């Protein structure tokens, strides 16, 4: 959950400006968490469909992953700076989802 939202909520409770029940905090937290889960699923679905439609992009991304990461370990955040093509692909997928919705 957003730190600013939590801080504001707790400050209001401490100062007794607004008496908000605990259920309100739970509802706000749920609103933050569950839309995120559906957004991630939608993004992954769109990415899979995109890569199936454009196998040349998938091949290019796989070659980059093989070069940057190799096949003996999982990628880490440290690999991100050297994974230019993959970063561009992810940004384009997110941009296209925003356009389509």
Steps between C-alpha positions, in 0.01 A plus 500: 500500500615855436705630796343845470150353525592298809672797661204729436259242640706445815550873555125555478441226754766634737373858477139381526407734215294229340403183672557237233426139584752223437268365230569817299874429504437141390272617218757756382776239509287258301433768238874547458593131487241327286496732198876451486461124475258528208723757327803271521299209361369713212849625419643148497215375280551785254877436498451130423259573216735767362796261505294228331393739224855635452735202540793704366471728805489197726815362332680833537405522868609139562837567336549805721410302812741223400777757449435713809384239751598165354316174556649401835324759721190716530510869405548758776443875521872546428440356151240762419748769390650263241161368377414793274282314248301327774447830685378664180264208438354520850449877473330460162271229633396722792455797264284296263285370784441858612394594146267202465321548833 
